[in-house]
Amino acid sequence: DDRIAELETRLEDGESELNEISGLMLERSTGFAPILDALARHPQKGLWLTAIRVRAGELELQGRTIDPELIPAYLEQLADDATLSQWSLSTVRLERDPELPEQLNFTLRSNSTRGDA
């Protein structure tokens, strides 16, 4: 009886792990298309994305603008998007380009809140 109970517990544990792995594989199989589609739904005249990175559950967007007022509006649009709202872009870094002082480079980064994407 003890051996049967042990095997049943191991089987349940294995099924749980298998379901978790299957979920991660399904999540990864969607690729980056949903993220790119969501970003494309929010064009912002005067704001350009130069890099998009998704790794270890973290989303990072890099870009440029000549109007720093556009960045808060852009963040609000992204937070309202169902696909992108799962990442809270809570880290914002701004810096002037030394070669083009009228241009502002920015980085928007989320905290790691989900599995690998």
C-alpha positions as CSV (number, residue, x, y, z in Angstrom):
1,D,0.0,0.0,0.0
2,D,2.8,2.4,0.9
3,R,4.6,1.7,-2.5
4,I,1.3,2.3,-4.4
5,A,0.7,5.6,-2.5
6,E,4.3,6.6,-3.3
7,L,3.9,5.8,-7.0
8,E,0.6,7.7,-7.2
9,T,2.2,10.7,-5.6
10,R,5.1,10.6,-8.0
11,L,2.7,10.3,-10.9
12,E,0.7,13.3,-9.8
13,D,3.9,15.3,-9.4
14,G,5.1,14.3,-12.8
15,E,1.7,15.2,-14.4
16,S,1.9,18.6,-12.7
17,E,5.4,19.2,-14.0
18,L,4.4,18.0,-17.5
19,N,1.5,20.5,-17.5
20,E,3.8,23.3,-16.5
21,I,6.3,22.4,-19.2
22,S,3.6,22.1,-21.8
23,G,2.3,25.6,-20.8
24,L,5.7,27.1,-21.2
25,M,6.2,25.4,-24.6
26,L,2.8,26.8,-25.7
27,E,3.7,30.2,-24.5
28,R,7.0,30.1,-26.3
29,S,5.4,28.8,-29.5
30,T,3.5,32.1,-30.0
31,G,6.8,33.8,-30.6
32,F,7.2,37.5,-30.8
33,A,4.4,38.3,-33.2
34,P,1.8,39.3,-30.5
35,I,4.3,41.7,-29.0
36,L,5.2,43.2,-32.4
37,D,1.5,43.5,-33.4
38,A,0.7,45.3,-30.1
39,L,3.6,47.7,-30.5
40,A,2.5,48.4,-34.1
41,R,-1.0,49.3,-32.8
42,H,0.6,52.3,-31.0
43,P,2.5,54.4,-33.4
44,Q,3.7,57.7,-31.9
45,K,4.7,60.4,-34.4
46,G,8.0,61.8,-33.3
47,L,9.0,58.7,-31.3
48,W,11.0,55.8,-32.8
49,L,11.8,52.4,-31.4
50,T,15.4,51.3,-32.1
51,A,15.4,48.0,-30.1
52,I,13.0,45.5,-28.7
53,R,14.2,42.8,-26.3
54,V,12.3,40.1,-24.5
55,R,14.3,37.8,-22.2
56,A,13.7,36.1,-18.9
57,G,10.2,37.6,-18.6
58,E,11.5,41.1,-19.1
59,L,10.5,43.5,-21.9
60,E,12.8,46.3,-22.9
61,L,12.2,48.9,-25.4
62,Q,14.8,51.4,-26.6
63,G,14.1,54.4,-28.8
64,R,14.6,58.0,-29.6
65,T,12.5,61.2,-29.6
66,I,13.0,64.9,-29.9
67,D,10.0,65.6,-27.7
68,P,10.3,64.1,-24.2
69,E,6.5,64.8,-23.6
70,L,5.7,61.9,-25.9
71,I,7.2,59.3,-23.6
72,P,4.6,59.4,-20.8
73,A,1.8,59.3,-23.3
74,Y,3.4,56.3,-25.0
75,L,3.8,54.5,-21.7
76,E,0.1,55.1,-21.0
77,Q,-0.9,53.7,-24.4
78,L,1.3,50.6,-23.9
79,A,-0.2,50.0,-20.4
80,D,-3.7,50.1,-21.8
81,D,-2.9,47.5,-24.4
82,A,-4.1,44.0,-23.3
83,T,-1.1,42.2,-24.8
84,L,1.5,44.6,-23.4
85,S,-0.2,45.3,-20.0
86,Q,1.4,42.1,-18.6
87,W,4.7,44.0,-18.5
88,S,4.8,47.0,-16.3
89,L,7.3,49.3,-17.9
90,S,8.4,50.7,-14.6
91,T,12.0,51.5,-15.3
92,V,12.5,54.6,-17.5
93,R,16.0,55.8,-18.5
94,L,16.5,59.0,-20.5
95,E,19.7,60.5,-21.8
96,R,20.7,63.1,-24.3
97,D,22.7,62.0,-27.3
98,P,26.0,63.9,-27.0
99,E,26.3,64.1,-30.8
100,L,22.7,65.2,-31.3
101,P,21.7,67.2,-28.2
102,E,18.2,67.8,-29.5
103,Q,17.6,64.0,-29.5
104,L,16.6,62.1,-26.4
105,N,17.4,58.4,-26.2
106,F,15.2,56.4,-23.9
107,T,14.9,52.9,-22.4
108,L,11.7,51.5,-21.0
109,R,12.1,48.2,-19.1
110,S,9.8,46.0,-17.1
111,N,10.6,44.0,-14.1
112,S,10.7,40.3,-14.6
113,T,7.2,39.1,-13.9
114,R,6.6,36.1,-16.0
115,G,8.4,33.1,-17.6
116,D,10.7,33.3,-20.7
117,A,9.0,34.7,-23.7
